Amino acid sequence: MAWKCPICTKSFAKMNQSHKCEMASEYDLFYGKDPNLFPLYKDFLKFVGSFSKPVVTTSQKAITLYAPSQKSFLIIRPRSKYLDISFPLGKKIISTQFLKVVQASAQVYFHYFRIDKKEKWEEIWKVYINEAYERAMQLKINS
């Protein structure tokens, strides 16, 4: 059963799911960082929105994108000169395109990559991010 925190208004898939109510805006997360990062972030959001319907939330450290199923499928962490991006998949993909892949559970692998400029990430990442989005949608159906 889904619920919404009455303090931070963040939605969750599971009733009373644990979280910290950390309020921050997108602008707060980019304060003091390379001025080219915020436009890059906006371009990246537009790119992700071209094949998904994300709900965007922020915390003190990251921006999380949720599928309409209320399951997260992508995390963006603004750093000083780049964006660290991670997403969960149900399989491990071995590729030099990833900084690292971390097994979070028996069936979940978080894949990490970094962007610092608009390159050819549209083509490279669309398949993977769309797969993470579709996985999040499927998790709701199977819940």
N, C-alpha and C positions, 0 to 999 in steps of 0.2 A: 504494500500500500504506500503510495507516494505521500510526502508531506512537505510543507514549506516552513522554514524556520521563521518564527514570528519576530525575531530580532533583526536578522540580516536579509530576510526574504529569499534566501537561496533555497531552491527546490532539490529534493532528494528522492531517490527511488524507493528506499527502505524507510519505514516508520522509525523516527527517533534516531536516525543514523548519526553517528558521532561526527562532529566538526567543530571548528573554531570560528566564531563570528568575527572575522577580521575584515573590516570595511576599508576599501581603498578604491580609487578610481583608476582608470587606464592612465590618466595623466600623472597620478602619483607614482605609478610604477615606472614611468619614463623620465621622471624628474632627475636632472643631473646626468642623464645618459647622452650618448651621441645623438645630436639632433636629427640625424638621418634615420634613426631607428623607428620613431613613431610612424612616419610615412611608410616605411617598410612593413611594419606591423599592420597598418591599415590595408596595404596592398595584399598582404598575406591573408587577412581576414576576408577580403573581397574574393580572393582566389578560392578559399575554402567554402565560402558562401555560394560559389558558382555551381557546386555539386552537392551541397548539403544545406540544412536549415539549422545552423547552430544557435544555441542560446549561450550568450557570452556572460561569464561572471568573473569577478576579480577578487583577489584576496591580497594580503600584504606582500606576497612574493610571486604570485603567478596569475595568469589569465587562463581560465578553464573553459573549454567549449563543450557543451552538452548537446546531445541529440535530443529531438523531441521526446524520446523515451526516458529522459532524465538521467541517462547514463553518460558519463564523460567519455570523450573520444580523443581529445587533444589538449595538451597543456603547453602554454607559451610562457617562458621565463625571460623577461628582459634583463640583459646583462649590460655592462658598460658600453660595449661596442658591437654586440650581436644579440640575436634571439636564440635561446635554446628551446627546441621544440621536442616534445615527446608524445608518443601515442601507443596504446596497447593493441596488440594483435594476439590471436590465438595460436600463433606459430612464431618460430624464431627465423628471421631472415638474415642470412649471412651476406654482408655487403660492405665494401669499403665506404659506402655513402653514409653509414651510420658511425657516430662517435663511439657508441656502445649499445649493447642490447642486454637488458637485465631481466632475468626470469623472476617475476613477482609471485607466481603461484604455479601450480602444475599445468595450468592452461593459459597463462597470461605472460607475455613477454613485452616489456616496454622498450621501444626503439627510440633512440635519441639522435637528433641531428642539429646542426647549427646553421643559421643563415645570417649573413652580414650585408648582403646586397641582393638585389633582384637579379637572379640569374635564370637558369633553366629549371628552377625548382618546380615550375608549373607541371611540366611533363614528368619529371622524376618522381615527385611526391604525390601527385594526384591519385595514383593507383593505391598507394599505401594508406594515405589519409582517408580516402573513400572506403577502403576496406575496414579501417578502424571505425568509421561512422556506421557502416552497414552492420558491423559486429555489435556496436552499441544498440542499434535498433533491434537486432535479433535477440539480444539479451533481455530486452523488455518483453518480447513475445514469449520467450521461454521461461520468464519469471513466474 
